[in-house]
């Protein structure tokens, strides 16, 4: 167990010159508070965009019962941290950050206080309750999962040196309209990598949309190139434009109607289903995935059932579905956005952000100036827009929760489980809408993903493979250097 503190923080000298006036005083409790200002970003990438880290007082108190004098001592006496002095009851916690002097890369230090170590272990072990019956996924987080820490640290140091002085090179979040702070990215990535090195695994299945959160899901994608399993490279299989692809299921009446499992006989795996001129085996085809299979509050389900099934009548979704299943939706939208708005989109990520605006923003957002992409989507896909708006009518979060619940059910409960039964020696690492495995099993894993998704969604998915290789980090740095020349 490690804490991560600013590399230039000489805590011993600071405390020697300004001793605390409260008892009992524990060094590691003080270190813990400093540590979480960076560590909380590892589990929440949104914090990479923020200067201040919101600290939930109730959660902090579970670890440090007398946390208030420690915070006061750090802020007013040692002057190591500062507060935004802003909180909203039940909505926003007070935010803290390190003062400018200590906004530096972090280094790992050991946790020595036994009682604090035990308390942190107990808090971490609460996550185990969410992992029941997930041993076919959790068992791969062991000593064979390795990271090339030297290559990763070398990459991070050079990236930080290049990016820090040049804001034109900072990563930008189109959704949040904010830049990601290079120091936060550096520390986030370094802590993520070192947690793999020390086999400090974070594994949890959330009770909202049932996503499986791990060290890999919270890790920056570029850093995954340093990973290997049992000395072998890992290859990820991503579902192309996964959210639009999964959304086509919501346009099918069968999703909204409770169906009973067919009484037709099946083989050991399932039944044979014809798809694209060939037969595929599916363990779920007879079950017809619907809203009752997934983890959405039952009240939400019943609120929607009547309205949605009526809304689906006499609607034409064919153009949207054809573009999605052929992997052409983003290209189509890029063309119409350019034509209608006179804007050039510089990356696929910008188009994805525009699509996410359509899928995930409140219906009332349509009237705002920034909602132009949403208006254009409505113009070209009016029937599809109407269904999405109907789903979000009472709760704007319902559509993204539906899509994420469908994703987690299919990837975790159907696909990964089937892989584990048919290929028990295949290491599998799920990252929300993708699965990574070794070269030996990548074809079999992709085949099962294809079969199950085709049967569940009703259309064949498109995939993108990506081999995790440290050379990808070198290519990234070369591109960054080139951009440095271009913006100079």
C-alpha positions as CSV (number, residue, x, y, z in Angstrom):
1,X,0.0,0.0,0.0
2,X,1.4,3.3,-1.1
3,X,0.7,7.0,-0.7
4,X,1.6,9.4,-3.5
5,X,3.0,12.8,-2.5
6,X,4.6,15.8,-4.3
7,X,8.2,15.0,-5.0
8,X,9.4,18.2,-3.6
9,X,7.4,18.0,-0.3
10,X,9.7,17.9,2.7
11,X,7.0,17.1,5.3
12,X,9.4,16.4,8.1
13,X,11.0,19.8,8.0
14,X,7.7,21.6,7.7
15,X,6.3,19.8,10.7
16,X,9.5,20.3,12.7
17,X,9.2,24.1,12.2
18,X,5.5,24.2,12.9
19,X,4.3,21.4,15.2
20,X,0.6,20.5,15.4
21,X,-1.3,21.8,18.4
22,X,-3.8,18.9,18.5
23,X,-3.6,15.3,19.7
24,X,-3.5,12.5,18.8
25,X,-1.4,13.3,15.7
26,X,-0.6,10.7,13.1
27,X,1.8,11.4,10.3
28,X,0.2,9.0,7.9
29,X,-3.2,10.5,8.4
30,X,-1.7,13.8,7.3
31,X,-0.1,12.1,4.3
32,X,-3.4,10.4,3.4
33,X,-5.2,13.7,3.0
34,X,-2.4,15.1,0.8
35,X,-2.4,11.8,-1.2
36,X,-6.1,11.8,-2.0
37,X,-5.9,15.2,-3.7
38,X,-4.2,13.4,-6.6
39,X,-5.4,9.8,-6.0
40,X,-9.1,10.6,-6.4
41,X,-8.4,11.6,-10.0
42,X,-7.3,8.0,-10.7
43,X,-10.9,6.8,-10.2
44,X,-12.6,9.9,-11.7
45,X,-11.1,11.2,-15.0
46,X,-13.4,14.2,-14.9
47,X,-11.1,15.6,-12.2
48,X,-8.3,15.8,-14.7
49,X,-10.1,18.9,-15.9
50,X,-10.4,20.6,-12.5
51,X,-7.9,22.5,-10.4
52,X,-9.7,21.6,-7.1
53,X,-10.5,18.1,-5.9
54,X,-13.8,17.8,-4.1
55,X,-13.5,15.9,-0.8
56,X,-16.5,14.2,0.6
57,X,-16.5,14.8,4.3
58,X,-18.4,11.7,5.2
59,X,-16.1,9.4,3.2
60,X,-13.0,11.1,4.7
61,X,-14.4,10.7,8.2
62,X,-14.6,6.9,7.6
63,X,-10.9,6.8,7.3
64,X,-9.9,9.7,9.6
65,X,-12.4,10.4,12.3
66,X,-10.8,13.6,13.5
67,X,-10.1,14.9,9.9
68,X,-11.0,18.5,10.6
69,X,-7.9,19.5,12.6
70,X,-5.7,17.8,9.9
71,X,-7.3,19.9,7.2
72,X,-7.0,23.1,9.2
73,X,-3.3,22.3,10.0
74,X,-2.5,21.6,6.3
75,X,-4.2,24.7,5.1
76,X,-3.5,27.4,7.7
77,X,-0.3,26.2,9.5
78,X,1.7,24.2,7.0
79,X,0.2,26.1,4.0
80,X,0.5,23.0,1.9
81,X,-3.1,23.0,0.6
82,X,-5.8,25.6,-0.2
83,X,-9.6,25.5,-0.5
84,X,-12.1,26.8,-3.0
85,X,-14.3,27.5,0.1
86,X,-17.3,26.5,-1.8
87,X,-19.8,23.7,-1.2
88,X,-23.5,23.1,-1.8
89,X,-25.2,20.7,0.7
90,X,-26.0,17.5,-1.0
91,X,-24.6,18.6,-4.3
92,X,-21.0,19.8,-4.1
93,X,-18.2,19.0,-1.6
94,X,-15.7,21.6,-0.7
95,X,-12.7,21.5,-3.0
96,X,-9.0,21.4,-2.1
97,X,-5.7,21.6,-4.1
98,X,-2.0,21.8,-3.4
99,X,-0.6,25.2,-3.3
100,X,1.4,26.1,-6.4
101,X,4.8,25.2,-4.9
102,X,3.7,21.6,-4.5
103,X,1.9,21.0,-7.8
104,X,4.7,18.7,-9.0
105,X,5.0,15.1,-10.1
106,X,4.4,12.6,-7.3
107,X,6.5,9.9,-5.7
108,X,5.4,6.8,-3.8
109,X,5.9,6.5,0.0
110,X,5.0,3.5,2.2
111,X,2.1,3.6,4.6
112,X,3.5,2.7,8.0
113,X,0.5,3.3,10.4
114,X,-1.0,-0.2,11.1
115,X,-4.4,1.0,12.1
116,X,-4.8,3.3,9.1
117,X,-3.6,0.5,6.8
118,X,-6.3,-1.8,8.3
119,X,-9.0,0.9,7.9
120,X,-8.1,1.4,4.3
121,X,-8.1,-2.3,3.6
122,X,-11.6,-2.6,5.2
123,X,-12.8,0.3,3.0
124,X,-11.3,-1.4,-0.1
125,X,-12.7,-4.8,0.8
126,X,-16.3,-3.4,0.7
127,X,-15.9,-3.5,-3.1
128,X,-15.6,-7.3,-2.9
129,X,-19.4,-7.6,-2.2
130,X,-20.0,-6.2,-5.7
131,X,-17.8,-8.9,-7.3
132,X,-19.9,-11.9,-6.4
133,X,-19.9,-14.5,-9.3
134,X,-17.4,-12.4,-11.3
135,X,-14.4,-14.6,-10.6
136,X,-14.1,-15.4,-14.3
137,X,-13.0,-11.7,-14.7
138,X,-11.3,-10.9,-11.4
139,X,-9.0,-13.9,-11.5
140,X,-6.9,-12.4,-14.3
141,X,-5.8,-9.5,-12.0
142,X,-2.8,-11.3,-10.6
143,X,1.0,-11.3,-10.7
144,X,1.1,-12.2,-14.4
145,X,-0.4,-8.8,-15.3
146,X,2.7,-6.7,-15.8
147,X,3.6,-3.2,-16.8
148,X,6.8,-1.9,-18.4
149,X,7.2,0.7,-15.7
150,X,10.5,2.0,-17.2
151,X,9.0,2.6,-20.6
152,X,5.9,4.2,-19.1
153,X,7.9,6.6,-16.8
154,X,10.1,7.6,-19.7
155,X,7.1,8.3,-21.8
156,X,5.4,10.3,-19.1
157,X,8.4,12.4,-18.4
158,X,8.9,13.4,-22.0
159,X,5.2,14.0,-22.6
160,X,5.1,16.3,-19.6
161,X,8.1,18.3,-20.7
162,X,6.7,18.8,-24.1
163,X,3.1,19.6,-23.1
164,X,3.4,21.7,-20.0
165,X,4.7,25.0,-21.5
166,X,2.5,24.8,-24.6
167,X,-1.3,25.0,-24.0
168,X,-1.9,24.4,-27.7
169,X,-0.8,20.8,-27.1
170,X,-3.0,20.2,-24.1
171,X,-5.8,17.6,-24.5
172,X,-9.2,19.2,-24.8
173,X,-12.5,17.8,-23.6
174,X,-15.2,18.7,-26.2
175,X,-18.0,17.7,-23.8
176,X,-16.8,19.7,-20.9
177,X,-15.2,22.5,-23.0
178,X,-12.1,22.4,-20.8
179,X,-8.4,21.5,-21.1
180,X,-6.9,18.5,-19.3
181,X,-4.1,19.7,-17.1
182,X,-0.8,18.0,-18.0
183,X,0.3,17.6,-14.4
184,X,-2.9,15.9,-13.4
185,X,-2.6,13.6,-16.5
186,X,1.0,12.8,-15.5
187,X,0.2,12.0,-11.9
188,X,-2.9,10.1,-12.8
189,X,-1.0,7.9,-15.3
190,X,2.0,7.4,-13.0
191,X,-0.2,6.2,-10.1
192,X,-2.2,4.0,-12.5
193,X,1.0,2.3,-13.7
194,X,2.5,1.9,-10.3
195,X,-0.6,0.3,-8.9
196,X,-0.2,-2.4,-11.5
197,X,3.5,-2.7,-10.6
198,X,2.6,-3.2,-6.9
199,X,-0.5,-5.4,-7.7
200,X,-2.7,-2.9,-6.0
201,X,-5.8,-3.7,-7.8
202,X,-9.1,-1.8,-7.7
203,X,-12.0,-4.0,-8.8
204,X,-15.7,-3.0,-8.4
205,X,-19.0,-3.5,-10.1
206,X,-21.2,-0.5,-9.7
207,X,-24.8,-0.9,-8.6
208,X,-26.1,1.7,-11.0
209,X,-25.5,0.5,-14.6
210,X,-23.5,-2.6,-13.5
211,X,-20.2,-1.6,-15.2
212,X,-17.1,-3.4,-14.1
213,X,-14.5,-0.8,-13.0
214,X,-10.9,-1.8,-12.8
215,X,-7.3,-0.5,-12.9
216,X,-7.6,-0.8,-16.7
217,X,-10.8,1.1,-17.1
218,X,-9.5,4.1,-15.2
219,X,-6.1,4.0,-16.9
220,X,-5.2,6.4,-19.7
221,X,-5.5,4.5,-23.0
222,X,-2.0,5.4,-24.1
223,X,-0.5,3.8,-20.9
224,X,-2.2,0.5,-21.6
225,X,0.5,0.0,-24.2
226,X,2.9,-0.8,-21.4
227,X,0.8,-3.8,-20.3
228,X,1.3,-7.5,-20.9
229,X,0.0,-10.7,-19.5
230,X,2.4,-13.6,-18.7
231,X,4.9,-11.9,-21.0
232,X,2.5,-11.8,-24.0
233,X,1.1,-8.7,-25.6
234,X,-2.6,-7.9,-25.2
235,X,-4.9,-7.0,-28.1
236,X,-8.2,-5.1,-27.5
237,X,-11.3,-5.6,-29.5
238,X,-13.4,-2.5,-29.5
239,X,-17.0,-2.2,-30.7
240,X,-17.0,0.6,-33.3
241,X,-19.3,3.5,-32.5
242,X,-20.7,1.4,-29.7
243,X,-23.2,3.8,-28.2
244,X,-25.0,4.4,-31.5
245,X,-24.8,0.7,-32.3
246,X,-26.4,-0.3,-29.0
247,X,-29.0,2.4,-29.4
248,X,-30.5,0.6,-32.4
249,X,-31.8,-2.0,-30.0
250,X,-34.0,0.7,-28.4
251,X,-35.7,1.2,-31.8
252,X,-36.9,-2.3,-31.8
253,X,-40.3,-3.1,-30.2
254,X,-39.1,-6.4,-28.8
255,X,-36.7,-4.6,-26.4
256,X,-39.7,-3.0,-24.7
257,X,-41.8,-6.1,-24.4
258,X,-41.2,-8.8,-21.8
259,X,-40.6,-12.2,-23.5
260,X,-40.3,-15.6,-22.1
261,X,-37.5,-18.0,-23.0
262,X,-38.4,-20.2,-26.0
263,X,-39.1,-23.8,-25.3
264,X,-37.3,-24.9,-28.4
265,X,-34.5,-27.3,-27.7
266,X,-30.9,-25.9,-27.8
267,X,-27.5,-27.5,-27.9
268,X,-24.9,-27.0,-25.1
269,X,-24.2,-23.5,-26.2
270,X,-27.5,-22.3,-27.8
271,X,-29.3,-22.4,-31.1
272,X,-28.0,-21.8,-34.6
273,X,-29.0,-18.4,-36.1
274,X,-28.5,-17.3,-39.7
275,X,-26.6,-14.1,-40.1
276,X,-25.0,-12.6,-43.2
277,X,-25.4,-15.9,-45.0
278,X,-23.8,-18.1,-42.4
279,X,-25.0,-19.7,-39.2
280,X,-23.8,-18.6,-35.8
281,X,-24.2,-20.0,-32.4
282,X,-25.7,-17.8,-29.7
283,X,-26.3,-18.5,-26.0
284,X,-28.9,-15.7,-25.7
285,X,-30.8,-15.7,-29.0
286,X,-33.8,-17.5,-27.6
287,X,-33.9,-15.0,-24.7
288,X,-34.4,-11.8,-26.8
289,X,-32.7,-9.3,-24.6
290,X,-35.1,-6.7,-23.3
291,X,-35.4,-4.0,-20.7
292,X,-36.2,-6.6,-18.1
293,X,-32.8,-8.2,-18.5
294,X,-30.8,-5.2,-17.6
295,X,-30.2,-3.1,-14.5
296,X,-32.6,-0.2,-14.8
297,X,-34.9,0.7,-12.0
298,X,-38.2,-1.1,-12.5
299,X,-40.1,2.1,-12.0
300,X,-38.2,3.6,-15.0
301,X,-39.2,0.6,-17.0
302,X,-42.9,0.8,-16.4
303,X,-43.0,4.6,-16.9
304,X,-41.6,4.1,-20.4
305,X,-43.3,0.9,-21.6
306,X,-46.6,2.3,-22.8
307,X,-45.3,5.5,-24.3
308,X,-42.4,4.0,-26.1
309,X,-44.2,1.1,-27.7
310,X,-46.8,3.5,-29.1
311,X,-44.1,5.9,-30.3
312,X,-42.4,3.1,-32.3
313,X,-45.4,2.7,-34.5
314,X,-45.1,3.8,-38.2
315,X,-41.5,5.1,-37.7
316,X,-38.7,4.8,-40.2
317,X,-35.3,4.2,-38.6
318,X,-33.7,2.4,-41.6
319,X,-31.3,5.2,-42.6
320,X,-29.9,5.6,-39.1
321,X,-29.5,1.9,-38.5
322,X,-27.9,1.3,-41.9
323,X,-25.3,4.0,-41.2
324,X,-24.6,2.7,-37.7
325,X,-24.2,-1.0,-38.6
326,X,-22.0,-0.1,-41.6
327,X,-19.8,2.1,-39.4
328,X,-20.6,5.2,-41.4
329,X,-22.6,7.3,-39.0
330,X,-19.8,9.6,-37.9
331,X,-18.6,10.2,-41.4
332,X,-22.2,11.0,-42.5
333,X,-22.6,13.5,-39.6
334,X,-19.2,15.0,-40.3
335,X,-20.3,15.8,-43.8
336,X,-23.7,17.3,-42.8
337,X,-22.3,19.2,-39.9
338,X,-19.7,20.8,-42.2
339,X,-22.3,21.6,-44.8
340,X,-24.9,23.0,-42.4
341,X,-22.6,24.7,-39.9
342,X,-19.7,25.6,-42.1
343,X,-17.3,24.2,-39.5
344,X,-14.5,21.7,-40.1
345,X,-14.2,19.0,-37.5
346,X,-10.6,18.2,-36.9
347,X,-11.0,14.8,-35.3
348,X,-13.3,11.8,-34.9
349,X,-13.5,12.6,-31.2
350,X,-15.2,16.0,-32.0
351,X,-17.9,14.1,-34.0
352,X,-18.3,11.6,-31.2
353,X,-18.8,14.5,-28.8
354,X,-21.5,15.9,-31.1
355,X,-23.3,12.5,-31.2
356,X,-23.0,12.3,-27.4
357,X,-24.6,15.7,-27.2
358,X,-27.6,14.3,-29.1
359,X,-27.8,11.2,-27.0
360,X,-27.1,12.5,-23.5
361,X,-28.2,16.1,-23.1
362,X,-31.5,17.2,-21.8
363,X,-34.3,17.7,-24.3
364,X,-34.6,21.4,-23.3
365,X,-31.0,21.9,-24.5
366,X,-32.3,21.9,-28.1
367,X,-33.2,25.6,-27.8
368,X,-29.7,26.7,-26.9
369,X,-27.1,28.2,-29.4
370,X,-24.6,25.4,-28.6
371,X,-27.2,22.7,-29.6
372,X,-26.7,23.2,-33.4
373,X,-25.4,19.6,-33.9
374,X,-28.4,18.3,-32.0
375,X,-30.8,20.3,-34.2
376,X,-29.1,18.9,-37.3
377,X,-29.4,15.4,-36.0
378,X,-33.1,15.9,-35.5
379,X,-33.5,17.3,-39.0
380,X,-31.9,14.2,-40.6
381,X,-33.1,11.5,-38.2
382,X,-36.4,12.9,-36.9
383,X,-38.0,9.6,-35.9
384,X,-34.9,8.4,-34.1
385,X,-34.6,11.7,-32.3
386,X,-38.3,11.4,-31.2
387,X,-37.7,8.1,-29.6
388,X,-34.6,9.3,-27.8
389,X,-36.4,12.4,-26.6
390,X,-39.3,10.2,-25.3
391,X,-36.9,8.1,-23.3
392,X,-35.4,11.3,-21.7
393,X,-38.7,13.1,-21.2
394,X,-38.8,12.5,-17.5
395,X,-35.1,12.0,-16.8
396,X,-32.2,13.0,-19.1
397,X,-29.9,10.4,-17.5
398,X,-32.2,7.5,-18.5
399,X,-30.9,7.1,-22.1
400,X,-27.2,6.9,-21.2
401,X,-28.1,4.6,-18.3
402,X,-30.0,2.3,-20.6
403,X,-27.1,2.1,-23.1
404,X,-24.5,1.5,-20.5
405,X,-26.7,-1.1,-18.8
406,X,-27.1,-2.9,-22.1
407,X,-23.4,-2.7,-22.7
408,X,-22.4,-4.1,-19.3
409,X,-25.0,-6.9,-19.5
410,X,-23.8,-8.1,-22.9
411,X,-20.1,-7.7,-22.3
412,X,-19.9,-8.9,-18.8
413,X,-22.8,-11.2,-18.2
414,X,-23.1,-12.8,-21.6
415,X,-20.0,-12.5,-23.7
416,X,-17.2,-12.7,-21.0
417,X,-19.0,-15.5,-19.2
418,X,-19.4,-17.5,-22.4
419,X,-15.7,-17.0,-23.3
420,X,-14.7,-18.2,-19.8
421,X,-16.7,-21.4,-20.3
422,X,-15.5,-22.2,-23.8
423,X,-11.9,-21.0,-23.3
424,X,-11.2,-21.1,-19.6
425,X,-7.5,-20.4,-20.2
426,X,-8.1,-17.3,-22.2
427,X,-7.2,-14.2,-20.1
428,X,-9.9,-11.5,-20.6
429,X,-9.9,-7.9,-19.5
430,X,-13.1,-5.9,-20.1
431,X,-12.9,-2.2,-20.6
432,X,-16.6,-1.3,-20.8
433,X,-17.3,-1.8,-24.6
434,X,-14.1,-3.7,-25.4
435,X,-12.4,-6.9,-24.4
436,X,-8.6,-7.4,-24.4
437,X,-6.9,-10.8,-24.6
438,X,-3.7,-12.4,-25.9
439,X,-2.9,-13.2,-29.5
440,X,-3.6,-16.9,-29.0
441,X,-7.3,-16.2,-28.2
442,X,-8.1,-13.0,-30.0
443,X,-9.9,-14.7,-33.0
444,X,-12.1,-16.8,-30.7
445,X,-12.9,-13.8,-28.5
446,X,-13.9,-11.7,-31.5
447,X,-16.0,-14.5,-32.9
448,X,-18.0,-14.9,-29.7
449,X,-18.4,-11.1,-29.4
450,X,-19.7,-11.1,-33.0
451,X,-22.2,-13.9,-32.4
452,X,-23.6,-12.6,-29.2
453,X,-23.9,-9.0,-30.3
454,X,-25.5,-9.9,-33.6
455,X,-28.1,-12.1,-31.9
456,X,-28.8,-9.5,-29.2
457,X,-28.9,-6.3,-31.2
458,X,-30.3,-7.7,-34.4
459,X,-27.4,-6.3,-36.6
460,X,-23.8,-7.3,-36.9
461,X,-21.2,-5.2,-35.1
462,X,-18.1,-3.7,-36.5
463,X,-14.8,-4.1,-34.6
464,X,-11.5,-2.4,-34.3
465,X,-8.5,-4.3,-33.0
466,X,-5.6,-2.5,-31.2
467,X,-2.4,-4.2,-30.2
468,X,-1.0,-2.8,-27.0
469,X,2.7,-2.2,-27.7
470,X,5.2,0.3,-26.2
471,X,6.0,1.4,-29.8
472,X,2.6,3.1,-29.8
473,X,3.9,5.4,-27.1
474,X,6.9,6.3,-29.2
475,X,4.6,7.0,-32.2
476,X,2.5,9.2,-29.9
477,X,5.6,11.2,-28.8
478,X,6.8,11.6,-32.4
479,X,3.4,13.1,-33.3
480,X,3.5,15.4,-30.3
481,X,6.9,16.6,-31.3
482,X,5.7,17.3,-34.8
483,X,2.8,19.3,-33.4
484,X,5.3,21.3,-31.4
485,X,7.0,22.3,-34.6
486,X,3.6,23.2,-36.3
487,X,2.4,25.4,-33.5
488,X,5.7,27.2,-33.0
